[in-house]
Amino acid sequence: VYEHLTLMRNRVQRMEKLLADLLEYSRAGRHDNKVTSVDLTALIKDAFDVSSSASGFSLVIKDNLPSLTTLTTPLEQIFRNLFSNVIKHHHQATGKITVTFKEAGAK
């Protein structure tokens, strides 16, 4: 019974992600142009949580990430896609994703 509940929960989570992605896609053509300050650490953690549901992957954020002034939804979609691709195309079922920050032009 536990295996069936786990399987059902995983499928529900995938369906929720699919619906969220479809909603994001439907909004892609809209230009709300609501530029706001975005806490990059929180955004990356949220994107990872959505992308990694029921996976064996962990997230490590090594540096203090800045806040950015940008459009939130497109940036979050980029990170969700990156995390999803890493998880989907990794050669093992588990892994660690490490995020670091380096300012452009910094050495």
C-alpha positions as CSV (number, residue, x, y, z in Angstrom):
1,V,0.0,0.0,0.0
2,Y,2.8,2.4,0.9
3,E,4.4,1.9,-2.6
4,H,1.1,2.8,-4.2
5,L,0.7,5.9,-2.2
6,T,4.2,7.0,-2.9
7,L,3.7,6.4,-6.6
8,M,0.4,8.3,-6.6
9,R,2.0,11.2,-4.7
10,N,4.9,11.4,-7.2
11,R,2.5,11.4,-10.1
12,V,0.4,14.1,-8.5
13,Q,3.5,16.2,-8.0
14,R,4.5,15.7,-11.6
15,M,1.0,16.7,-12.7
16,E,1.2,19.8,-10.5
17,K,4.5,20.7,-12.1
18,L,3.1,20.2,-15.6
19,L,0.1,22.4,-14.8
20,A,2.4,25.1,-13.4
21,D,4.6,24.9,-16.5
22,L,1.6,25.2,-18.8
23,L,0.4,28.3,-16.8
24,E,3.9,29.8,-17.1
25,Y,3.9,29.1,-20.8
26,S,0.5,30.7,-21.2
27,R,1.9,33.8,-19.5
28,A,5.0,33.9,-21.7
29,G,3.5,36.2,-24.3
30,R,2.3,38.7,-21.8
31,H,4.6,41.6,-21.0
32,D,3.7,42.7,-17.4
33,N,7.1,44.4,-17.1
34,K,6.9,44.3,-13.3
35,V,10.6,44.6,-12.5
36,T,11.1,44.0,-8.8
37,S,13.9,43.2,-6.4
38,V,14.4,39.4,-6.3
39,D,16.1,37.5,-3.5
40,L,18.1,35.2,-5.7
41,T,18.7,32.6,-2.9
42,A,15.0,32.3,-2.2
43,L,14.1,32.1,-5.9
44,I,16.7,29.4,-6.6
45,K,15.6,27.4,-3.6
46,D,11.9,27.6,-4.7
47,A,12.8,26.7,-8.3
48,F,14.8,23.7,-7.1
49,D,12.0,22.5,-4.8
50,V,9.6,22.5,-7.7
51,S,12.0,20.8,-10.1
52,S,13.3,18.2,-7.7
53,S,10.1,16.8,-6.2
54,A,10.7,13.2,-5.3
55,S,14.2,13.2,-6.7
56,G,17.4,12.2,-4.9
57,F,19.1,15.5,-5.6
58,S,20.2,18.1,-3.1
59,L,21.0,21.8,-3.6
60,V,24.0,23.6,-2.1
61,I,24.3,27.3,-2.4
62,K,27.9,28.2,-1.7
63,D,28.0,32.0,-1.9
64,N,25.9,34.8,-0.6
65,L,23.7,35.5,-3.6
66,P,22.7,39.0,-4.3
67,S,19.2,40.5,-4.8
68,L,18.5,41.4,-8.4
69,T,16.2,43.9,-9.9
70,T,14.5,42.0,-12.7
71,L,11.4,40.2,-13.9
72,T,10.8,37.3,-11.5
73,T,8.9,34.8,-13.6
74,P,11.3,34.5,-16.5
75,L,14.3,34.2,-14.2
76,E,12.6,31.5,-12.1
77,Q,11.7,29.6,-15.3
78,I,15.3,29.6,-16.3
79,F,16.4,28.1,-13.0
80,R,13.6,25.6,-13.1
81,N,14.5,24.5,-16.6
82,L,18.2,24.2,-15.6
83,F,17.4,22.1,-12.5
84,S,15.0,19.9,-14.4
85,N,17.5,19.3,-17.2
86,V,20.3,18.4,-14.7
87,I,18.0,15.9,-12.9
88,K,16.6,14.4,-16.1
89,H,19.9,14.0,-17.9
90,H,22.2,13.0,-15.0
91,H,23.7,9.5,-15.3
92,Q,22.6,8.6,-11.8
93,A,19.4,8.8,-9.8
94,T,21.0,11.0,-7.1
95,G,23.3,14.0,-7.1
96,K,24.2,17.3,-5.7
97,I,23.6,20.6,-7.5
98,T,25.9,23.4,-6.4
99,V,25.2,27.1,-7.1
100,T,27.9,29.7,-6.8
101,F,28.1,33.4,-7.7
102,K,30.7,35.4,-9.4
103,E,30.2,39.0,-10.4
104,A,30.9,39.6,-14.1
105,G,34.4,41.1,-14.4
106,A,35.4,39.9,-11.0
107,K,38.6,37.8,-10.7
